[in-house]
Each structure stands twice: as C-alpha cells, then as structure tokens.
C-alpha cells in the first residue's frame, strides 16, 4: 500500500515536471489592478521576455502557460494608426511569441510568430485621449493586427497592460470570438541575454 502511494506521488511529480511550459498555478505571476502606469519609454521594451498567462475564468480556469516573447520598436513610419475621433492611437512596439494560447482556452488569430511589421505576431497599441489618459493593449495574432483593415467583430486575444517597467509588464487578458471565452492575468518578465 505504501509503495503504491509513493509510486503515485512520484508519477504525479514527473507529470508536473514534464509540463515545462504549462502548469496549474503561475505562482510567480500575480494579478494587478488599477489604472495604466509606465515607468519607461516604449522603445526600452525591446528584447527577450518570458510571458505567462494565468486563467481566472473559462474552461481552463486555474491553468497557466508560459512562452517566449520578443519585442522590438516598430518602424517610425508605421507607428501612427488612423482612427476616427480625438484619441491618438500608436503601435510603438511589435514582436513575436511562441506561447501555446490553446492551452489556456485563448483564440489563436493567425501566426503569432510573424515578424512582418505590417502584420506582426504581437503588437502593443497605445491610446491617449485628449485629456491625457493613456491605455495600452498587447494584441496577439497577426490576423488581428492587419494594418489594412479595421475589425468590428471576430476573434481576439488581448493583454490589457496595467504596469510597464523596463523589466516587467503586467495586467489582465481576455480572449474569445465575438464574446469572451477565457480571461485572467498575465506577467512578462525580461530574460537576460
């Protein structure tokens, strides 16, 4: 009886260790609340990051997944987004990721590894209203980031930035097709090269 328990415990430990990039806790990543704050300019985010998505609601609630995230400054000629209204929208940072979105119930909108500056796998969209309020969203999936069309509905995976510093990006995320199917919080930690 004791041997069976030890074997079961060992098998469970091996299974957890074998997950590698996916797990059930995301212990080092914590949710953050409040308005957007940034202590660094957008261009300073260029480099390699470890991205963690933790699910708070949806079919995979309690699960997490990690992946590599590489960011770089967007070409200055491609930063401005033409949108109606008084709010200024820019895309100062683009990049790629290898995160397995499906493992946490998120929608994959095309190639997340696309390095094309017109259709990147990842892009940060920064908005500034006339009163000076700033918000930022990291959108994932090149089909959701095509610069030649404006989407009104369809699939999305969006990370809502709350805190941005030179070594950490934190906030909440949501994903779905026309309606939200999964959401939670995320953390990106800089990886030294």
MDTraj code that builds the backbone (N, CA, C; nanometers):
import mdtraj as md
import numpy as np

residues = "UNK UNK UNK UNK UNK UNK UNK UNK UNK UNK UNK UNK UNK UNK UNK UNK UNK UNK UNK UNK UNK UNK UNK UNK UNK UNK UNK UNK UNK UNK UNK UNK UNK UNK UNK UNK UNK UNK UNK UNK UNK UNK UNK UNK UNK UNK UNK UNK UNK UNK UNK UNK UNK UNK UNK UNK UNK UNK UNK UNK UNK UNK UNK UNK UNK UNK UNK UNK UNK UNK UNK UNK UNK UNK UNK UNK UNK UNK UNK UNK UNK UNK UNK UNK UNK UNK UNK UNK UNK UNK UNK UNK UNK UNK UNK UNK UNK UNK UNK UNK UNK UNK UNK UNK UNK UNK UNK UNK UNK UNK UNK UNK UNK UNK UNK UNK UNK UNK UNK UNK UNK UNK UNK UNK UNK UNK UNK UNK UNK UNK UNK UNK UNK UNK UNK UNK UNK UNK UNK UNK UNK UNK UNK UNK UNK UNK UNK UNK UNK UNK UNK UNK UNK UNK UNK UNK UNK UNK UNK UNK UNK UNK UNK UNK UNK UNK UNK UNK UNK UNK UNK UNK UNK UNK UNK UNK UNK UNK UNK UNK UNK UNK UNK UNK UNK UNK UNK UNK UNK UNK UNK UNK UNK".split()
xyz = np.array([
    [0.0826, -0.1183, 0.0000],
    [0.0000, 0.0000, 0.0000],
    [0.0876, 0.1254, 0.0000],
    [0.1873, 0.1266, 0.0872],
    [0.2766, 0.2421, 0.0960],
    [0.3544, 0.2596, -0.0344],
    [0.3964, 0.1493, -0.0975],
    [0.4699, 0.1558, -0.2235],
    [0.3832, 0.2162, -0.3338],
    [0.2540, 0.1748, -0.3410],
    [0.1638, 0.2299, -0.4422],
    [0.1491, 0.3804, -0.4252],
    [0.1370, 0.4267, -0.3020],
    [0.1242, 0.5695, -0.2758],
    [0.2482, 0.6454, -0.3189],
    [0.3655, 0.5876, -0.2899],
    [0.4906, 0.6500, -0.3296],
    [0.5044, 0.6536, -0.4820],
    [0.4651, 0.5455, -0.5501],
    [0.4703, 0.5414, -0.6968],
    [0.3761, 0.6461, -0.7552],
    [0.2556, 0.6562, -0.7004],
    [0.1583, 0.7547, -0.7498],
    [0.2108, 0.8969, -0.7298],
    [0.2699, 0.9209, -0.6136],
    [0.3254, 1.0535, -0.5853],
    [0.4413, 1.0851, -0.6802],
    [0.5275, 0.9888, -0.7063],
    [0.6392, 1.0070, -0.7975],
    [0.5896, 1.0330, -0.9388],
    [0.4885, 0.9563, -0.9832],
    [0.4333, 0.9757, -1.1173],
    [0.3717, 1.1144, -1.1302],
    [0.3044, 1.1615, -1.0269],
    [0.2446, 1.2955, -1.0295],
    [0.3526, 1.4021, -1.0388],
    [0.4613, 1.3834, -0.9641],
    [0.5706, 1.4808, -0.9685],
    [0.6361, 1.4836, -1.1059],
    [0.6539, 1.3659, -1.1671],
    [0.7126, 1.3592, -1.3007],
    [0.6200, 1.4258, -1.4021],
    [0.4898, 1.4023, -1.3899],
    [0.3927, 1.4633, -1.4822],
    [0.3957, 1.6148, -1.4713],
    [0.4018, 1.6667, -1.3490],
    [0.4071, 1.8115, -1.3308],
    [0.5367, 1.8687, -1.3866],
    [0.6464, 1.8013, -1.3618],
    [0.7754, 1.8493, -1.4115],
    [0.7793, 1.8429, -1.5635],
    [0.7107, 1.7455, -1.6208],
    [0.7091, 1.7299, -1.7648],
    [0.6290, 1.8357, -1.8362],
    [0.5458, 1.9098, -1.7660],
    [0.4673, 2.0142, -1.8305],
    [0.5551, 2.1229, -1.8866],
    [0.6628, 2.1557, -1.8168],
    [0.7585, 2.2547, -1.8647],
    [0.6969, 2.3913, -1.8835],
    [0.6354, 2.4140, -1.9971],
    [0.5857, 2.5447, -2.0325],
    [0.4418, 2.5654, -1.9907],
    [0.3778, 2.4667, -1.9366],
    [0.2389, 2.4814, -1.8952],
    [0.2256, 2.4291, -1.7543],
    [0.1385, 2.4891, -1.6772],
    [0.1221, 2.4432, -1.5405],
    [-0.0107, 2.4847, -1.4866],
    [-0.0301, 2.4629, -1.3575],
    [-0.1590, 2.4910, -1.2983],
    [-0.1590, 2.6094, -1.2044],
    [-0.0473, 2.6789, -1.1883],
    [-0.0528, 2.7836, -1.0871],
    [-0.0067, 2.9210, -1.1332],
    [0.1057, 2.9327, -1.1984],
    [0.1588, 3.0642, -1.2309],
    [0.1943, 3.1405, -1.1041],
    [0.2544, 3.0697, -1.0049],
    [0.2800, 3.1259, -0.8723],
    [0.3587, 3.2568, -0.8738],
    [0.4571, 3.2681, -0.9634],
    [0.5385, 3.3889, -0.9639],
    [0.4669, 3.5065, -1.0285],
    [0.3540, 3.4850, -1.0882],
    [0.2775, 3.5885, -1.1562],
    [0.1544, 3.6219, -1.0719],
    [0.1360, 3.7487, -1.0420],
    [0.0242, 3.7936, -0.9567],
    [-0.0617, 3.8946, -1.0318],
    [-0.1937, 3.8961, -1.0064],
    [-0.2788, 3.9965, -1.0707],
    [-0.2483, 4.1370, -1.0193],
    [-0.2696, 4.2360, -1.1046],
    [-0.2542, 4.3758, -1.0658],
    [-0.3814, 4.4500, -1.1045],
    [-0.4148, 4.5489, -1.0282],
    [-0.5343, 4.6302, -1.0525],
    [-0.4931, 4.7743, -1.0707],
    [-0.5891, 4.8570, -1.1045],
    [-0.5646, 4.9998, -1.1121],
    [-0.5415, 5.0482, -1.2536],
    [-0.5200, 5.1779, -1.2667],
    [-0.5002, 5.2370, -1.3987],
    [-0.3618, 5.2052, -1.4542],
    [-0.3465, 5.2290, -1.5806],
    [-0.2206, 5.2075, -1.6505],
    [-0.1112, 5.2971, -1.5924],
    [0.0044, 5.2383, -1.5651],
    [0.1220, 5.3152, -1.5239],
    [0.2426, 5.2643, -1.6023],
    [0.3286, 5.3549, -1.6438],
    [0.4501, 5.3175, -1.7161],
    [0.5664, 5.3986, -1.6618],
    [0.6754, 5.3295, -1.6307],
    [0.7938, 5.3973, -1.5769],
    [0.9093, 5.3937, -1.6759],
    [0.8790, 5.3623, -1.8018],
    [0.9839, 5.3514, -1.9026],
    [0.9255, 5.3842, -2.0398],
    [1.0043, 5.4382, -2.1317],
    [0.9528, 5.4635, -2.2671],
    [0.9323, 5.3323, -2.3431],
    [0.8422, 5.3346, -2.4408],
    [0.8099, 5.2139, -2.5168],
    [0.9327, 5.1501, -2.5792],
    [1.0223, 5.2298, -2.6366],
    [1.1384, 5.1736, -2.7067],
    [1.2285, 5.0907, -2.6155],
    [1.2223, 5.1150, -2.4855],
    [1.3079, 5.0398, -2.3925],
    [1.2594, 4.8961, -2.3715],
    [1.1434, 4.8608, -2.4265],
    [1.0905, 4.7253, -2.4092],
    [1.1505, 4.6253, -2.5068],
    [1.2303, 4.6711, -2.6019],
    [1.2915, 4.5795, -2.6984],
    [1.3752, 4.4753, -2.6257],
    [1.3620, 4.3492, -2.6688],
    [1.4397, 4.2412, -2.6095],
    [1.3580, 4.1155, -2.5893],
    [1.4120, 4.0242, -2.5119],
    [1.3508, 3.8935, -2.4870],
    [1.2798, 3.8915, -2.3528],
    [1.1624, 3.8293, -2.3500],
    [1.0775, 3.8224, -2.2315],
    [1.0237, 3.6810, -2.2133],
    [0.9847, 3.6478, -2.0896],
    [0.9100, 3.5251, -2.0608],
    [0.7672, 3.5693, -2.0286],
    [0.6713, 3.5248, -2.1096],
    [0.5311, 3.5630, -2.0950],
    [0.4539, 3.4514, -2.0260],
    [0.3786, 3.4855, -1.9225],
    [0.2950, 3.3901, -1.8505],
    [0.1504, 3.4381, -1.8558],
    [0.0599, 3.3515, -1.9015],
    [-0.0843, 3.3776, -1.8966],
    [-0.1451, 3.2853, -1.7924],
    [-0.2197, 3.3414, -1.6984],
    [-0.2882, 3.2632, -1.5952],
    [-0.4381, 3.2806, -1.6165],
    [-0.5124, 3.1704, -1.6172],
    [-0.6561, 3.1745, -1.6443],
    [-0.7333, 3.1942, -1.5155],
    [-0.8172, 3.2982, -1.5130],
    [-0.9046, 3.3235, -1.3986],
    [-1.0449, 3.2730, -1.4225],
    [-1.0915, 3.2779, -1.5493],
    [-1.2247, 3.2271, -1.5818],
    [-1.2232, 3.1652, -1.7201],
    [-1.3080, 3.0658, -1.7382],
    [-1.3146, 2.9923, -1.8640],
    [-1.2969, 2.8445, -1.8377],
    [-1.2997, 2.7631, -1.9419],
    [-1.2925, 2.6180, -1.9251],
    [-1.1624, 2.5674, -1.8644],
    [-1.0558, 2.6457, -1.8727],
    [-0.9262, 2.6027, -1.8180],
    [-0.8867, 2.6849, -1.6954],
    [-0.9848, 2.7357, -1.6213],
    [-0.9575, 2.8199, -1.5036],
    [-0.8575, 2.7518, -1.4106],
    [-0.7604, 2.8294, -1.3629],
    [-0.6575, 2.7784, -1.2732],
    [-0.5317, 2.7340, -1.3457],
    [-0.5381, 2.7171, -1.4771],
    [-0.4215, 2.6750, -1.5545],
    [-0.3370, 2.7966, -1.5926],
    [-0.2147, 2.7718, -1.6339],
    [-0.1276, 2.8775, -1.6851],
    [-0.0416, 2.8211, -1.7964],
    [0.0150, 2.9107, -1.8744],
    [0.1054, 2.8707, -1.9808],
    [0.2134, 2.9775, -1.9932],
    [0.3337, 2.9346, -2.0295],
    [0.4446, 3.0273, -2.0493],
    [0.4998, 3.0128, -2.1897],
    [0.5566, 3.1211, -2.2397],
    [0.6198, 3.1170, -2.3694],
    [0.7170, 3.2316, -2.3837],
    [0.7959, 3.2253, -2.4883],
    [0.8913, 3.3319, -2.5178],
    [0.8186, 3.4459, -2.5882],
    [0.8589, 3.5673, -2.5582],
    [0.8066, 3.6880, -2.6197],
    [0.9267, 3.7731, -2.6587],
    [0.9338, 3.8148, -2.7833],
    [1.0413, 3.9016, -2.8295],
    [0.9782, 4.0310, -2.8791],
    [1.0239, 4.1439, -2.8257],
    [0.9694, 4.2738, -2.8633],
    [1.0760, 4.3589, -2.9295],
    [1.0304, 4.4480, -3.0196],
    [1.1197, 4.5448, -3.0828],
    [1.0387, 4.6696, -3.1159],
    [1.1075, 4.7803, -3.1298],
    [1.0415, 4.9053, -3.1660],
    [0.9864, 4.8947, -3.3080],
    [0.8652, 4.9431, -3.3274],
    [0.8047, 4.9456, -3.4600],
    [0.8718, 5.0535, -3.5443],
    [0.8792, 5.0320, -3.6726],
    [0.9307, 5.1317, -3.7665],
    [0.8540, 5.2620, -3.7456],
    [0.9230, 5.3758, -3.7261],
    [0.8539, 5.5026, -3.7002],
    [0.7473, 5.5375, -3.8041],
    [0.7684, 5.4996, -3.9300],
    [0.6712, 5.5296, -4.0353],
    [0.5426, 5.4487, -4.0203],
    [0.5458, 5.3412, -3.9399],
    [0.4288, 5.2539, -3.9244],
    [0.3626, 5.2677, -3.7874],
    [0.4087, 5.3587, -3.7055],
    [0.3575, 5.3698, -3.5684],
    [0.2180, 5.4309, -3.5587],
    [0.1890, 5.5313, -3.6374],
    [0.0618, 5.6021, -3.6259],
    [-0.0517, 5.5176, -3.6845],
    [-0.1636, 5.5082, -3.6112],
    [-0.2818, 5.4344, -3.6571],
    [-0.3903, 5.5369, -3.6884],
    [-0.4425, 5.5302, -3.8106],
    [-0.5501, 5.6214, -3.8492],
    [-0.6815, 5.5692, -3.7941],
    [-0.7382, 5.6423, -3.6999],
    [-0.8658, 5.6068, -3.6385],
    [-0.9501, 5.7325, -3.6272],
    [-1.0803, 5.7216, -3.6473],
    [-1.1654, 5.8395, -3.6294],
    [-1.1738, 5.8790, -3.4822],
    [-1.1967, 6.0051, -3.4574],
    [-1.2128, 6.0519, -3.3201],
    [-1.0904, 6.1217, -3.2679],
    [-1.1017, 6.1782, -3.1488],
    [-0.9930, 6.2601, -3.0932],
    [-0.8809, 6.1801, -3.0262],
    [-0.9010, 6.0514, -3.0029],
    [-0.7989, 5.9714, -2.9355],
    [-0.6845, 5.9383, -3.0312],
    [-0.5611, 5.9550, -2.9852],
    [-0.4429, 5.9219, -3.0638],
    [-0.4047, 5.7767, -3.0358],
    [-0.3881, 5.6987, -3.1416],
    [-0.3512, 5.5577, -3.1278],
    [-0.2214, 5.5348, -3.2031],
    [-0.1258, 5.4705, -3.1355],
    [0.0012, 5.4355, -3.1981],
    [0.0335, 5.2896, -3.1708],
    [0.1203, 5.2345, -3.2532],
    [0.1737, 5.0992, -3.2331],
    [0.3249, 5.1152, -3.2195],
    [0.3738, 5.1438, -3.0978],
    [0.5158, 5.1711, -3.0791],
    [0.6045, 5.0474, -3.0726],
    [0.5432, 4.9311, -3.0413],
    [0.6218, 4.8095, -3.0188],
    [0.5525, 4.6921, -3.0880],
    [0.6314, 4.6087, -3.1565],
    [0.5800, 4.4861, -3.2170],
    [0.6698, 4.3711, -3.1760],
    [0.6283, 4.2489, -3.2115],
    [0.7125, 4.1355, -3.1777],
    [0.6536, 4.0031, -3.2193],
    [0.7045, 3.8989, -3.1564],
    [0.6624, 3.7619, -3.1833],
    [0.6537, 3.6867, -3.0508],
    [0.5816, 3.5752, -3.0524],
    [0.5750, 3.4888, -2.9350],
    [0.5584, 3.3444, -2.9806],
    [0.5863, 3.2513, -2.8908],
    [0.5615, 3.1102, -2.9195],
    [0.4641, 3.0506, -2.8185],
    [0.3940, 3.1354, -2.7449],
    [0.3057, 3.0872, -2.6388],
    [0.1927, 3.0011, -2.6966],
    [0.1607, 2.8916, -2.6304],
    [0.0571, 2.7971, -2.6738],
    [-0.0787, 2.8451, -2.6218],
    [-0.1390, 2.9397, -2.6925],
    [-0.2639, 3.0023, -2.6491],
    [-0.3746, 2.9010, -2.6229],
    [-0.3822, 2.7973, -2.7042],
    [-0.4892, 2.6986, -2.6922],
    [-0.4888, 2.6287, -2.5558],
    [-0.3726, 2.6191, -2.4928],
    [-0.3635, 2.5502, -2.3636],
    [-0.4391, 2.6222, -2.2529],
    [-0.4674, 2.7515, -2.2733],
    [-0.5428, 2.8251, -2.1717],
    [-0.6774, 2.8737, -2.2261],
    [-0.7219, 2.8133, -2.3371],
    [-0.8524, 2.8469, -2.3932],
    [-0.8561, 2.9767, -2.4702],
    [-0.7390, 3.0318, -2.5066],
    [-0.7333, 3.1567, -2.5831],
    [-0.7393, 3.1262, -2.7322],
    [-0.7877, 3.2231, -2.8082],
    [-0.8048, 3.2086, -2.9523],
    [-0.6758, 3.2485, -3.0237],
    [-0.6329, 3.1647, -3.1159],
    [-0.5148, 3.1961, -3.1982],
    [-0.5648, 3.2615, -3.3264],
    [-0.5284, 3.3878, -3.3441],
    [-0.5675, 3.4629, -3.4629],
    [-0.4496, 3.4714, -3.5597],
    [-0.4235, 3.3631, -3.6277],
    [-0.3149, 3.3610, -3.7247],
    [-0.1803, 3.3367, -3.6591],
    [-0.0763, 3.3731, -3.7315],
    [0.0613, 3.3444, -3.6931],
    [0.1086, 3.4366, -3.5807],
    [0.1409, 3.3803, -3.4664],
    [0.1914, 3.4595, -3.3533],
    [0.3424, 3.4808, -3.3639],
    [0.4042, 3.4150, -3.4625],
    [0.5488, 3.4281, -3.4838],
    [0.5827, 3.5190, -3.6020],
    [0.4819, 3.5829, -3.6595],
    [0.5055, 3.6681, -3.7755],
    [0.5915, 3.7882, -3.7375],
    [0.7001, 3.8097, -3.8124],
    [0.7892, 3.9239, -3.7896],
    [0.7624, 4.0372, -3.8884],
    [0.6585, 4.0234, -3.9706],
    [0.6217, 4.1260, -4.0684],
    [0.5741, 4.2507, -3.9950],
    [0.6367, 4.3672, -4.0158],
    [0.5956, 4.4875, -3.9422],
    [0.4532, 4.5340, -3.9750],
    [0.3989, 4.4911, -4.0898],
    [0.2609, 4.5258, -4.1239],
    [0.1597, 4.4293, -4.0626],
    [0.2033, 4.3074, -4.0327],
    [0.1190, 4.2058, -3.9707],
    [0.2008, 4.1277, -3.8686],
    [0.2431, 4.1925, -3.7604],
    [0.3276, 4.1221, -3.6625],
    [0.2475, 4.0205, -3.5820],
    [0.3184, 3.9279, -3.5206],
    [0.2532, 3.8304, -3.4339],
    [0.2039, 3.8923, -3.3046],
    [0.2691, 4.0005, -3.2614],
    [0.2355, 4.0718, -3.1376],
    [0.2507, 4.2208, -3.1647],
    [0.1604, 4.3020, -3.1090],
    [0.1753, 4.4477, -3.1206],
    [0.1143, 4.5140, -2.9980],
    [0.1821, 4.6159, -2.9485],
    [0.1273, 4.6980, -2.8398],
    [0.0611, 4.8202, -2.9034],
    [-0.0673, 4.8373, -2.8746],
    [-0.1446, 4.9523, -2.9213],
    [-0.1608, 5.0454, -2.8025],
    [-0.1069, 5.1665, -2.8145],
    [-0.1149, 5.2658, -2.7068],
    [-0.2128, 5.3754, -2.7482],
    [-0.3033, 5.4100, -2.6580],
    [-0.4035, 5.5138, -2.6855],
    [-0.3882, 5.6274, -2.5862],
    [-0.4039, 5.7494, -2.6362],
    [-0.4028, 5.8664, -2.5485],
    [-0.5224, 5.9532, -2.5850],
    [-0.6089, 5.9763, -2.4846],
    [-0.7277, 6.0581, -2.5057],
    [-0.6906, 6.2058, -2.4944],
    [-0.7787, 6.2954, -2.5400],
    [-0.7488, 6.4388, -2.5332],
    [-0.7200, 6.4889, -2.3914],
    [-0.7751, 6.4211, -2.2885],
    [-0.7487, 6.4643, -2.1510],
    [-0.6162, 6.4097, -2.0966],
    [-0.5405, 6.3362, -2.1814],
    [-0.4100, 6.2861, -2.1409],
    [-0.4097, 6.1453, -2.0852],
    [-0.5264, 6.0829, -2.0674],
    [-0.5325, 5.9461, -2.0159],
    [-0.4731, 5.8493, -2.1176],
    [-0.3884, 5.7584, -2.0689],
    [-0.3205, 5.6622, -2.1556],
    [-0.3650, 5.5220, -2.1189],
    [-0.3828, 5.4385, -2.2211],
    [-0.4080, 5.2960, -2.2005],
    [-0.3299, 5.2206, -2.3069],
    [-0.3075, 5.0925, -2.2826],
    [-0.2305, 5.0126, -2.3780],
    [-0.2785, 4.8689, -2.3773],
    [-0.2815, 4.8103, -2.4965],
    [-0.3236, 4.6720, -2.5154],
    [-0.2198, 4.6014, -2.6007],
    [-0.1794, 4.4815, -2.5587],
    [-0.0921, 4.3980, -2.6401],
    [-0.1816, 4.2967, -2.7095],
    [-0.1914, 4.3072, -2.8409],
    [-0.2744, 4.2163, -2.9185],
    [-0.1860, 4.1056, -2.9741],
    [-0.2398, 3.9829, -2.9762],
    [-0.1622, 3.8670, -3.0197],
    [-0.2306, 3.8003, -3.1385],
    [-0.1528, 3.7723, -3.2425],
    [-0.2016, 3.7038, -3.3615],
    [-0.2051, 3.7952, -3.4815],
    [-0.1294, 3.7645, -3.5866],
    [-0.1162, 3.8566, -3.6977],
    [-0.2453, 3.8816, -3.7702],
    [-0.3410, 3.7942, -3.7690],
    [-0.4691, 3.8201, -3.8352],
    [-0.5459, 3.9310, -3.7632],
    [-0.5262, 3.9457, -3.6337],
    [-0.5932, 4.0521, -3.5585],
    [-0.5198, 4.1850, -3.5700],
    [-0.4022, 4.1845, -3.6319],
    [-0.3181, 4.3043, -3.6353],
    [-0.2960, 4.3594, -3.7751],
    [-0.3700, 4.3131, -3.8703],
    [-0.3515, 4.3610, -4.0074],
    [-0.3798, 4.5099, -4.0142],
    [-0.2854, 4.5843, -4.0699],
    [-0.2983, 4.7297, -4.0745],
    [-0.3926, 4.7771, -4.1842],
    [-0.4297, 4.6893, -4.2763],
    [-0.5113, 4.7317, -4.3888],
    [-0.6615, 4.7088, -4.3687],
    [-0.7031, 4.6718, -4.2480],
    [-0.8454, 4.6584, -4.2219],
    [-0.8764, 4.6873, -4.0761],
    [-1.0012, 4.7306, -4.0540],
    [-1.0475, 4.7593, -3.9183],
    [-1.1492, 4.6525, -3.8816],
    [-1.1247, 4.5799, -3.7723],
    [-1.2163, 4.4732, -3.7300],
    [-1.3218, 4.5283, -3.6345],
    [-1.4445, 4.4857, -3.6552],
    [-1.5534, 4.5249, -3.5668],
    [-1.6005, 4.4073, -3.4819],
    [-1.5760, 4.2874, -3.5279],
    [-1.6076, 4.1688, -3.4507],
    [-1.5117, 4.0583, -3.4946],
    [-1.5207, 3.9452, -3.4318],
    [-1.4318, 3.8348, -3.4659],
    [-1.3492, 3.7937, -3.3466],
    [-1.2509, 3.7071, -3.3714],
    [-1.1697, 3.6544, -3.2642],
    [-1.0648, 3.7526, -3.2156],
    [-1.0234, 3.7344, -3.0908],
    [-0.9221, 3.8223, -3.0325],
    [-0.8549, 3.7547, -2.9143],
    [-0.7310, 3.7899, -2.8920],
    [-0.6581, 3.7649, -2.7680],
    [-0.5872, 3.8959, -2.7366],
    [-0.6274, 3.9589, -2.6265],
    [-0.5771, 4.0915, -2.5911],
    [-0.5269, 4.0926, -2.4478],
    [-0.4083, 4.1493, -2.4290],
    [-0.3496, 4.1665, -2.2967],
    [-0.3590, 4.3147, -2.2616],
    [-0.4293, 4.3461, -2.1537],
    [-0.4532, 4.4841, -2.1129],
    [-0.3445, 4.5245, -2.0136],
    [-0.2531, 4.6091, -2.0594],
    [-0.1376, 4.6474, -1.9786],
    [-0.1804, 4.7377, -1.8628],
    [-0.1316, 4.7049, -1.7426],
    [-0.1582, 4.7863, -1.6233],
    [-0.0305, 4.8489, -1.5695],
    [0.0791, 4.7709, -1.5687],
    [0.2079, 4.8208, -1.5202],
    [0.3161, 4.7856, -1.6219],
    [0.3950, 4.8869, -1.6601],
    [0.5022, 4.8661, -1.7567],
    [0.6301, 4.9259, -1.6993],
    [0.7326, 4.8420, -1.6883],
    [0.8648, 4.8895, -1.6477],
    [0.9667, 4.8248, -1.7400],
    [1.0923, 4.8600, -1.7240],
    [1.1959, 4.8086, -1.8129],
    [1.2123, 4.6569, -1.7998],
    [1.1735, 4.5983, -1.6843],
    [1.1918, 4.4548, -1.6631],
    [1.0638, 4.3761, -1.6431],
    [0.9481, 4.4415, -1.6419],
    [0.8227, 4.3686, -1.6170],
    [0.7049, 4.4407, -1.6829],
    [0.6140, 4.3604, -1.7371],
    [0.4880, 4.4096, -1.7917],
    [0.3799, 4.3228, -1.7293],
    [0.2767, 4.3876, -1.6712],
    [0.1726, 4.3110, -1.6013],
    [0.0349, 4.3666, -1.6339],
    [-0.0650, 4.2809, -1.6219],
    [-0.2020, 4.3257, -1.6451],
    [-0.2982, 4.2094, -1.6540],
    [-0.4094, 4.2321, -1.7216],
    [-0.5119, 4.1298, -1.7403],
    [-0.5220, 4.0923, -1.8874],
    [-0.5902, 3.9810, -1.9167],
    [-0.6078, 3.9393, -2.0555],
    [-0.7457, 3.8800, -2.0757],
    [-0.7895, 3.8803, -2.2006],
    [-0.9176, 3.8208, -2.2377],
    [-0.9068, 3.7698, -2.3804],
    [-0.9865, 3.6671, -2.4121],
    [-0.9852, 3.6093, -2.5450],
    [-1.1212, 3.5510, -2.5766],
    [-1.1550, 3.5500, -2.7037],
    [-1.2810, 3.4914, -2.7460],
    [-1.3062, 3.5169, -2.8928],
    [-1.4242, 3.4752, -2.9366],
    [-1.4709, 3.5017, -3.0720],
    [-1.6065, 3.5679, -3.0559],
    [-1.6149, 3.6931, -3.0817],
    [-1.7301, 3.7828, -3.0619],
    [-1.7657, 3.8014, -2.9144],
    [-1.7560, 3.6975, -2.8329],
    [-1.7764, 3.7128, -2.6887],
    [-1.6582, 3.6481, -2.6159],
    [-1.6332, 3.6941, -2.4948],
    [-1.5207, 3.6434, -2.4157],
    [-1.5427, 3.4978, -2.3761],
    [-1.4392, 3.4139, -2.3977],
    [-1.4468, 3.2735, -2.3572],
    [-1.3451, 3.2378, -2.2497],
    [-1.2393, 3.3183, -2.2354],
    [-1.1387, 3.2938, -2.1321],
    [-1.0750, 3.4273, -2.0964],
    [-1.0341, 3.4397, -1.9694],
    [-0.9675, 3.5623, -1.9253],
    [-0.8847, 3.5329, -1.8021],
    [-0.8028, 3.6289, -1.7637],
    [-0.7196, 3.6118, -1.6454],
    [-0.6212, 3.7261, -1.6336],
    [-0.5017, 3.6950, -1.5878],
    [-0.3981, 3.7963, -1.5733],
    [-0.2693, 3.7439, -1.6349],
    [-0.1754, 3.8356, -1.6608],
    [-0.0509, 3.7958, -1.7244],
    [0.0657, 3.8716, -1.6639],
    [0.1843, 3.8171, -1.6851],
    [0.3091, 3.8801, -1.6470],
    [0.4111, 3.8515, -1.7552],
    [0.4897, 3.9499, -1.7901],
    [0.6033, 3.9312, -1.8791],
    [0.7259, 3.9784, -1.8034],
    [0.8244, 3.8925, -1.7921],
    [0.9487, 3.9245, -1.7213],
    [1.0630, 3.9229, -1.8212],
    [1.1470, 4.0257, -1.8164],
    [1.2610, 4.0313, -1.9089],
    [1.3564, 3.9166, -1.8833],
    [1.4057, 3.8590, -1.9925],
    [1.5035, 3.7499, -1.9875],
    [1.6372, 3.8088, -2.0281],
    [1.7384, 3.7928, -1.9430],
    [1.8701, 3.8460, -1.9773],
    [1.9310, 3.7635, -2.0900],
    [1.9995, 3.8321, -2.1818],
    [2.0542, 3.7611, -2.2994],
    [2.1906, 3.7069, -2.2718],
])
top = md.Topology()
chain = top.add_chain()
for i, resn in enumerate(residues, 1):
    res = top.add_residue(resn, chain, resSeq=i)
    for name in ("N", "CA", "C"):
        top.add_atom(name, md.element.get_by_symbol(name[0]), res)
traj = md.Trajectory(xyz[None], top)
